[in-house]
Amino acid sequence: MADRPPGSGTAVGQEPAFLQLTFLISAYNSAQRMIWFSDQKASFIVIYYGILLSMLGTRVERLLSFFRAPEAALAPRAALALVGCAFVASMVYSLSYALRSVVPTYAAPVDVRDYRRLYWCHDILAKDVETYFELLRGLDAAALLKEMTRELYAATSIERLKFDRVTRSLKAAVASFVAWVLIFAGTFLL
């Protein structure tokens, strides 16, 4: 019992590897939570457009009557049509990036030499149970740390990609909101 630190289930020689693995798993879990967070933001962008379109739908009859009226001037019609096109274009752009963010994404680790691919579900399911067990059992502490480091890099690559997509979507959502406000406010002035 003298070779184990108090309150620890690992031998003295294994403690650094255990702490390093614990750190890597914590960092990996943080990256996974950020990926989940970006997916949630993208989902809210889709809901946001549902709300905007439903509110605009309450004013469609007014817009249509304005465009059908022969006495309406050409300049306001053209301006409203132009703002409407800007709204639709920015909405489509925003939604395309929001939906691309939610799509499952895989990013290969930067360093693929000796990469055993033991962490992703498709790689696990491609092996039978005994083969997978033997692969895990054959890893020493350094090899396990290397595998988890690669997985951490893959997860953070996915996180960065998803946040880039959500950021683009949010910027376009702001532009479409400005166009939507102009259209919606314009329906009260017609």
RAGIRA-V625279 format. One record per residue. N is the residue number from 0. RES is the residue in one letter. PSI is psi as a letter, one per 30 degrees, with the letter a starting at -180 (* if undefined). OMEGA is omega in degrees with one decimal (* if undefined). NEAR is the number of other ideal C-beta (glycine too) atoms within 10 Angstrom. Layout:
# RAGIRA-V625279
n:N res:RES psi:PSI omega:OMEGA near:NEAR
n:N res:RES psi:PSI omega:OMEGA near:NEAR
This chain:
# RAGIRA-V625279
n:0 res:M psi:f omega:-176.6 near:4
n:1 res:A psi:f omega:-177.8 near:4
n:2 res:D psi:g omega:178.6 near:7
n:3 res:R psi:k omega:175.8 near:13
n:4 res:P psi:l omega:179.4 near:10
n:5 res:P psi:k omega:177.1 near:5
n:6 res:G psi:g omega:-178.1 near:5
n:7 res:S psi:k omega:176.8 near:11
n:8 res:G psi:g omega:-177.8 near:8
n:9 res:T psi:l omega:176.8 near:13
n:10 res:A psi:l omega:-176.5 near:11
n:11 res:V psi:e omega:-177.6 near:11
n:12 res:G psi:f omega:-178.1 near:9
n:13 res:Q psi:f omega:-173.4 near:14
n:14 res:E psi:e omega:-179.8 near:13
n:15 res:P psi:e omega:179.5 near:12
n:16 res:A psi:e omega:178.8 near:15
n:17 res:F psi:e omega:178.8 near:14
n:18 res:L psi:e omega:178.2 near:11
n:19 res:Q psi:e omega:178.6 near:16
n:20 res:L psi:e omega:177.3 near:17
n:21 res:T psi:e omega:177.7 near:10
n:22 res:F psi:e omega:-180.0 near:13
n:23 res:L psi:e omega:179.6 near:18
n:24 res:I psi:e omega:177.3 near:13
n:25 res:S psi:e omega:178.6 near:11
n:26 res:A psi:e omega:178.2 near:16
n:27 res:Y psi:e omega:178.8 near:19
n:28 res:N psi:e omega:176.1 near:12
n:29 res:S psi:e omega:177.8 near:14
n:30 res:A psi:e omega:178.7 near:20
n:31 res:Q psi:e omega:177.8 near:13
n:32 res:R psi:e omega:177.5 near:11
n:33 res:M psi:e omega:174.9 near:17
n:34 res:I psi:e omega:178.0 near:20
n:35 res:W psi:e omega:179.9 near:12
n:36 res:F psi:e omega:179.0 near:14
n:37 res:S psi:e omega:175.9 near:24
n:38 res:D psi:e omega:177.5 near:17
n:39 res:Q psi:e omega:177.6 near:12
n:40 res:K psi:e omega:179.0 near:19
n:41 res:A psi:e omega:178.0 near:23
n:42 res:S psi:e omega:178.4 near:14
n:43 res:F psi:f omega:176.4 near:14
n:44 res:I psi:e omega:177.8 near:23
n:45 res:V psi:e omega:178.0 near:14
n:46 res:I psi:e omega:178.6 near:9
n:47 res:Y psi:e omega:179.7 near:19
n:48 res:Y psi:e omega:175.3 near:19
n:49 res:G psi:e omega:178.8 near:10
n:50 res:I psi:e omega:-179.7 near:9
n:51 res:L psi:e omega:-178.3 near:20
n:52 res:L psi:e omega:178.5 near:12
n:53 res:S psi:e omega:177.3 near:9
n:54 res:M psi:e omega:177.9 near:11
n:55 res:L psi:e omega:178.5 near:16
n:56 res:G psi:f omega:177.6 near:9
n:57 res:T psi:f omega:-177.3 near:10
n:58 res:R psi:g omega:-176.8 near:16
n:59 res:V psi:e omega:-179.1 near:10
n:60 res:E psi:e omega:178.7 near:10
n:61 res:R psi:e omega:177.9 near:12
n:62 res:L psi:e omega:-179.1 near:17
n:63 res:L psi:e omega:179.3 near:10
n:64 res:S psi:e omega:177.3 near:11
n:65 res:F psi:e omega:-178.2 near:16
n:66 res:F psi:f omega:179.1 near:11
n:67 res:R psi:f omega:-176.1 near:8
n:68 res:A psi:k omega:-179.2 near:11
n:69 res:P psi:f omega:-177.6 near:4
n:70 res:E psi:f omega:-180.0 near:4
n:71 res:A psi:k omega:-178.3 near:14
n:72 res:A psi:l omega:-177.8 near:9
n:73 res:L psi:e omega:-176.7 near:7
n:74 res:A psi:e omega:178.2 near:8
n:75 res:P psi:e omega:177.3 near:13
n:76 res:R psi:e omega:-179.2 near:13
n:77 res:A psi:e omega:-179.6 near:10
n:78 res:A psi:e omega:-179.9 near:13
n:79 res:L psi:e omega:177.6 near:19
n:80 res:A psi:e omega:179.0 near:11
n:81 res:L psi:e omega:177.9 near:12
n:82 res:V psi:e omega:177.0 near:17
n:83 res:G psi:e omega:176.9 near:17
n:84 res:C psi:e omega:177.6 near:11
n:85 res:A psi:e omega:178.3 near:17
n:86 res:F psi:e omega:-178.2 near:23
n:87 res:V psi:e omega:-179.0 near:12
n:88 res:A psi:e omega:-179.6 near:14
n:89 res:S psi:e omega:177.5 near:20
n:90 res:M psi:e omega:179.2 near:22
n:91 res:V psi:e omega:177.9 near:13
n:92 res:Y psi:e omega:-179.2 near:17
n:93 res:S psi:e omega:-179.5 near:25
n:94 res:L psi:e omega:179.4 near:19
n:95 res:S psi:e omega:177.9 near:14
n:96 res:Y psi:e omega:177.3 near:21
n:97 res:A psi:e omega:-179.4 near:26
n:98 res:L psi:e omega:176.4 near:15
n:99 res:R psi:f omega:178.0 near:16
n:100 res:S psi:e omega:-176.7 near:24
n:101 res:V psi:f omega:-179.6 near:18
n:102 res:V psi:k omega:177.9 near:10
n:103 res:P psi:k omega:-173.9 near:6
n:104 res:T psi:k omega:173.9 near:15
n:105 res:Y psi:k omega:175.7 near:9
n:106 res:A psi:k omega:178.9 near:14
n:107 res:A psi:k omega:176.0 near:12
n:108 res:P psi:l omega:-178.4 near:19
n:109 res:V psi:e omega:-177.4 near:9
n:110 res:D psi:j omega:-176.7 near:11
n:111 res:V psi:g omega:176.2 near:9
n:112 res:R psi:k omega:179.3 near:7
n:113 res:D psi:g omega:-179.9 near:9
n:114 res:Y psi:j omega:-173.5 near:15
n:115 res:R psi:f omega:178.7 near:15
n:116 res:R psi:i omega:-176.9 near:18
n:117 res:L psi:g omega:-169.6 near:18
n:118 res:Y psi:e omega:-175.8 near:16
n:119 res:W psi:k omega:-173.1 near:12
n:120 res:C psi:e omega:-178.7 near:7
n:121 res:H psi:e omega:178.0 near:8
n:122 res:D psi:e omega:178.4 near:13
n:123 res:I psi:e omega:-176.8 near:13
n:124 res:L psi:f omega:178.2 near:9
n:125 res:A psi:f omega:-179.2 near:11
n:126 res:K psi:l omega:172.9 near:14
n:127 res:D psi:l omega:-173.5 near:9
n:128 res:V psi:e omega:-178.2 near:8
n:129 res:E psi:e omega:179.2 near:8
n:130 res:T psi:e omega:179.6 near:10
n:131 res:Y psi:e omega:179.3 near:15
n:132 res:F psi:e omega:-179.9 near:11
n:133 res:E psi:e omega:177.1 near:11
n:134 res:L psi:e omega:178.1 near:15
n:135 res:L psi:e omega:-178.4 near:12
n:136 res:R psi:f omega:-179.4 near:7
n:137 res:G psi:f omega:-179.5 near:9
n:138 res:L psi:k omega:171.1 near:14
n:139 res:D psi:l omega:-175.8 near:9
n:140 res:A psi:e omega:-179.1 near:14
n:141 res:A psi:e omega:179.5 near:10
n:142 res:A psi:e omega:177.7 near:13
n:143 res:L psi:e omega:176.6 near:17
n:144 res:L psi:e omega:179.8 near:17
n:145 res:K psi:e omega:177.6 near:19
n:146 res:E psi:e omega:-179.3 near:22
n:147 res:M psi:e omega:176.9 near:19
n:148 res:T psi:e omega:177.0 near:17
n:149 res:R psi:e omega:178.8 near:22
n:150 res:E psi:e omega:177.1 near:21
n:151 res:L psi:e omega:178.4 near:21
n:152 res:Y psi:e omega:177.6 near:17
n:153 res:A psi:e omega:-179.2 near:22
n:154 res:A psi:e omega:179.9 near:21
n:155 res:T psi:f omega:174.0 near:17
n:156 res:S psi:e omega:177.4 near:17
n:157 res:I psi:e omega:179.0 near:19
n:158 res:E psi:e omega:-179.5 near:21
n:159 res:R psi:e omega:179.9 near:15
n:160 res:L psi:e omega:-179.2 near:16
n:161 res:K psi:e omega:179.4 near:23
n:162 res:F psi:e omega:175.2 near:16
n:163 res:D psi:e omega:179.6 near:13
n:164 res:R psi:e omega:-180.0 near:22
n:165 res:V psi:e omega:178.1 near:24
n:166 res:T psi:e omega:177.0 near:14
n:167 res:R psi:e omega:179.7 near:17
n:168 res:S psi:e omega:180.0 near:24
n:169 res:L psi:e omega:178.3 near:17
n:170 res:K psi:e omega:178.0 near:14
n:171 res:A psi:e omega:178.2 near:21
n:172 res:A psi:e omega:177.4 near:24
n:173 res:V psi:e omega:178.9 near:10
n:174 res:A psi:e omega:-179.9 near:16
n:175 res:S psi:e omega:177.4 near:23
n:176 res:F psi:e omega:177.6 near:17
n:177 res:V psi:e omega:178.2 near:14
n:178 res:A psi:e omega:179.9 near:20
n:179 res:W psi:e omega:178.9 near:22
n:180 res:V psi:e omega:179.3 near:13
n:181 res:L psi:e omega:179.0 near:16
n:182 res:I psi:e omega:-176.3 near:18
n:183 res:F psi:e omega:178.5 near:16
n:184 res:A psi:e omega:179.4 near:10
n:185 res:G psi:e omega:179.8 near:18
n:186 res:T psi:f omega:177.9 near:16
n:187 res:F psi:f omega:-179.7 near:8
n:188 res:L psi:f omega:-177.0 near:7
n:189 res:L psi:* omega:* near:14
